[in-house]
Amino acid sequence: MSGGLLVFLVLYFLWERLLIKKKIKSIPLRISVTGTRGKSSVARLITSLLKEAGFTVLARTTGSKPVITFPDGEEQEILRKGSPSILEGKRILKLGAKLNVNALVTELMSIRPECSFVESGQMFYPHIMVITNVRLDHLSQMGSTRQEIACCFTSAFPENGTVFVPQEEFFPVFQKAADRMKARVIQVRRNFHLKYMKQEDRMLPSEFEENIRLVFAVAEFLNIDKDAVLRSLKRVKPDFGSFKIWTKDVGTQLQHWYLLSCFAANDPDSTRRILSRLVERDFLKGKEVVGLLNLRRDRGDRTVQWLESFNKNTFPEFRRIFLIGEHAHAFKKRLKRSAGMDAFILKSRAPQRIMEEVSKETKGEAVCVGMGNMGGAGRELVEFWGNTGRSYDL
């Protein structure tokens, strides 16, 4: 590389840095959300909270369907020509400065720690960062233990900022990173939100308890009135990939089915938590429960996690499991008979055809649980269920 080119590149990056800082300074409040699961949902909840409190908010979520939410509530899907890139954040900052917003909410999209550092510490400079949870996922990029994954999240800790994390998801490495960055860690204890809620407001089936208490903790920190929080929880628009239930008449006999979207939960642990809550509410009691497992070619480590979970009988509710994706044959071959379930490979990727095949192998009414991965067939099934089914609230 010639000396002239090197000087040009250095000057260019310095100029870019100055432009980013200029845009950042024009946005008084910046909140970023990271974690394994639930990032998009929490980002949406916080966005709704800030709007209810009178902020002009721009938000970016990057989950099952990457979306920009404008101050007037309009949503625009982010259409990417190639692979997702953290450089997309520059567009968000430019847009926020142009719209003269006074709050920016961003879901961090990085997996690798070096990218998280750039995205958070060199681009968004958040005042507040929220860690939703620490789960076993993206093992090849983040590590094979929760401790290693927690270490990855610390690379995004903001200097002089405030970090919120559910108390049960706290790791000592968080405090060490906060001390290094002169930041503050707030552990949000279980049931924190209940002191603000009336009995009739405590059942908000569209969101999980830990998500709601994180929002209440952020609201308390920002001195936002509890009534504004409750209004925001009831008005928030759920993420495309959030847990949802539909009812639909399925098959030639038109049997009544419940269709559950757990695709975005991705990993077995997160999916198990969702099903356990349904078991606690007796939702699955007396119903035939079938699994629809979507396996992605580029998520081999996740496929292995699912196989190990089924072989350990982590999901005793299922007697039949239907497999979609290029790993399906290998998965079925390695599924132990002791797992106590029949496995079927679905060749079609068309949602309607998939439902026809599943219904042929399942007698009577059933609960069909979509899980594994949102990408590909998962997204198409959610769109199909949403368009043809009837929304159901617990």
N, C-alpha and C positions, 0 to 999 in steps of 0.2 A: 504494500500500500504506500503510495507516494505521500510525502509530507504535506503537500497542498490538500490532498483529499482528506487526510487525517484532521487537519485544522478545520476544514469545512464541516466534517461530521461532528466534531466537538462543538463548534459554534451552533450547528443545527440543533443538537440535543439540548444545549443551554437555552436556545431560543424556545424550543418546545417546552422546556421546564418552566420558563418564565410565563409562557402563555397559559399553561395549566394552572400555575399558582394565581395568576390574575383572575381566571374564571372561578377558581375555588374560593377566593376571597369575596367574590360577589354573592356567594350563597352562605348565609349566616349559620344554618344548622344542617349538618350532614350526618346521616346515620347509615351504617352498613351492617348487613346481616350475613353471618357465615354459620357453619355447622354441617352436619351430615344430612339430616332430614328436616323438612318443614321450613326451609329458608324462604321460599316464595310465599307461603302462607303467612309467616310472621312479618315479612316485608309488606305484604298487603294490609295486614292488621295495623301496622304502625303508620302506613300511609293514610288509611282511613281515620286513624286517631288524630293525626296532625291536621287533616282537612277539617275534621269536626271542631278542632281547637282554633281554627281560623288561619292556619298556615296555607300558603300557596306552594303546593308540593309537586315535584316531578319525581317519578319512581321508575326503577328498572328492575324487573324480575327476570331470572334466567332459567327457570325450571323446565317443566314439561313443554311449555310453549313460551319462549322468551318474548317479553312484552314491555313496552314503554307506556306508563300511565301518565297522562297529561293533567295539568291542574284542574281542568274542567271535568275530569273523570273519564274522558275518552281514552280508549286503549288502542295501541297500534302494535301489531306483531312485528318483531324484529326479524327481517328476512336476511339470512346469511348466505353468501355465495360459497363460502368454504367452511372450514372448521371454526368453531367459536374462538375468539381472540380477546384478550384483556384490553387490547387497543380500542375495542368498541367503547370503552369507558370515556375516551376523549370526545366521542360524539355526544355522549350523555352530558358531559360537563359543558360542552359548547351550547347544547340545547338549553340546559338549565340557566346559563348566563343570558342567553338570548331571550328567554321567557321571563327573566327577572324573578325567578322563584326565590322564596326565602327558606325552603327546606328541600333537601335531596335525600331520597331513600334508595339505596342500592343493595341488591343481593350480589354478594361476591361470587364470581364464577370460577375462581382458580381452584385447582386441586393441588398442584405442586407448591411447596412452601415458598420457593423463590418467586413464583408468579404472584402468590398472595401478598408478598412483601411489596412488590411493585404496584399491584392493583390498589392495595389499601394505603400503604405508606408513601407512595410516589405519585398517586393519581387522585384518590378521593379524599385523603386526609380526614377521616371521619372524626367527629367529636364523640360519637357514641358507636360502639360496636356490640352487636348481640350475637352470642353463640347459642344456637338452638339446642344442640346435643352433640354427643360424640359416639358414633356408631361404627361398626366394622363394615366399611365399604371402600371402594377404590383402593384395594389392598396393595396392588402393584405400584401405585404412585405415592401412597400416604403411609404405608406400614401395615404390619399384620396384627398389631395390638391397639387397644384404645389409647394407651399411653402414647404410642408413636403418633397416632392420628391427632391427639390433643396437641402434641408438639408442633405439628404442621399448622394448626390454627393459630398458634402464638405468633407466627411470622406476620400475621395481619394486625397485631395489636397496635393501636394508634398511640403516638407519642402524646403524653399529657391528656389522654382521652379517658373515657369511662367504658368499661366492659361489663355487660350483663350476661350471666349464665345461670341456668337452673342449678340449685344447690347440689342435686344428685349427679350433675354432670361436671362438677368442679374437679380439677386436677391440680395438685401443687405446682405443676409447671406453669399454670396460668398466673399464679401469684409471682413466681420468679420472673416471668416475662413482663408482667405489669411493673414490677419494681425496676426492671431494667429500662423500661420506656417511660417511667414516671407517670404511669397510668393507675387507675383505680379499678379494682374488680369488685362487683357487687353480686353476691350469690343470692339468687331469688329463691326463698324457701318454699316448700310445698304449701299449698292453700293460701299463699300470700294474698291472692286476689279476693278471697272470700270475705274479708273484712270490709270490702267496698261494695259487695253485691247483696241484694235482697234474695230471699229464698227462691222466688219465682224467676230470677235472672241467672241462677246458677247452672241451669241446664242449657248449654249452648252446643248442641250436637254437632254442628259443622266444624268446630275447632276442638283441639285437644287442650287439656287443662294446662299443660306446661307452656303452650303458646299464649294462652290468655293471661297467665300470670306474668309472663315476660312483658307483655304490653302494659299491664297495670304498673309494673315496676318502672318502665320507661316513662309512663305518664306521671307517676309520682315524682320522679326525678326532674321532669320538666314543669312541674306544678300545674298539670292539666287536670281540670275538674273531673271527678269520677263519673258524673252524669254524661260528660262528653265521651268518656271511654265506653260506657254502656251503649250509647247511641252509635258509636263507631263500630262496635262489635256486631250490632244488628244490621248495619248498612253495608258492611264490607262485601265486595264481590269476590267470591272464592276463586282460587287459582284453578286453572284448567286441570292440573294434576292432583288436586286435593282429593281426599277421601270422599267419595260420593256413593249414594245408593239410588238405584232406579228399580221400578217394578215394570214387568213386561210379560205379555202372554207369548209363550215360546212353543215352537213345535207344531206338528200337524194337529195335535189334540188341544192346542192352545192352553197349555198348563201355565199357571201363575208362577213366575220366577222373580227372585230378587237378584239384581245384578250389582256387584260391588266393585268399585274401581280402587284397587290398592296398588296399581301398577307403579305409581311414582314413589311408593315406599321403598322399592328396589330391593333392599336387603332382607334376609329372612327375619332378623331380629325386629326390625321396624314393623314388618308385616305381622309377626307373632303378637306384638303389642296391640295392634289394631284388633286382631281377632279375639284376643283375651278380653278386651273391653266389650266386645259384642257378646262374648260368653257371659260376662258379668251382668249384662242387661237381659240375658235370656233370649237374645235375638235369634240365635242359631238353634235353640232348643226345639226338638221335634222336626227339624227340617233336614232334607238331604243336602249335603254341602259338597260341592265339586270345585276343584281348583283349575284355573286356566293360567298356565305358567308360560310367559313369553320370554324366550331366551335370546339374548343378543350375541351376535358373532364376536363383537369387539369387547365383550364383558365376560371373558372366560373365567376370571377369578370369581365373579359373582355366580356363574353357573355352578362352580365347584361348591360355593357356600350353600346354594340351594340343595344340591345333591346330598351334602353332608347333613343338612337339617332334616331332610325327609328320611334319610337312613337312620337318623337318631329318633325318629318318630316325634319330631317337634310339632307336627301338625296332625294330631290324631283325629281332627274333625273330618278330614278328607278320606273318602273311600275310593274316589276316582280323581285322577289328575290328567288333564289334557295338555299336551306339550306343543309349543309353537317355536319354530326357529331351527337354525342349522345344527344346534347342539342336541336336538331332541332325541335322535337315535342313540347317541352316546349316553345321554342321560338315562334313557329307559333301560339300556343295557346294564348300566351300573347301579340302577335302583334295586336295593335288596328286597327280597320277598318278605322279609321280616318287617318291612315298612308298612305292610298291611293295606296296600292300595293297588288298584289297577291303573296302569298308565296307558294312555292312548296318544298316538302321534297324529296331529292335524296337518294335512298337506296344504290346505287352502289358507290364503291370507286375507280373503274377503270376509269382512265381519259377519254378513248375513249367512254365508256358507259355514263359517265357524260355528255359529249358534245352532244351525241346523244339525251339524255333525254332533255337537255336544248333546243336544236334546234327544237324539236318537239313542244314545247310550245311557240316558238318565230317565228313569220313570218318575212320573208325577211332578209335584211342585219341588222346587229346589232353590238353593242359594248358590250362585255362581260367583266365585271370587277371582277377579283378574289380578295377577301379581307378576313379579319378576322384573319387568322393564317397561317403561312407557314407550320407548322408541319403536317405530314400525307398526306392527300389528296392535300394540297396546294403545297407541294414540288413535288409530282407526276404530278400534272397538269402543273407546270412550266416546268418540264423536258419534258413532252409530247408536250406542245406548242413550246418549243424550238427546239425539234427534227422534228416536223411536220409542223410548221408554218414558215413564212418568216418574218425576223426582219424588224421592221418599225421604222423610226425616224421621229419625228415631224418636 
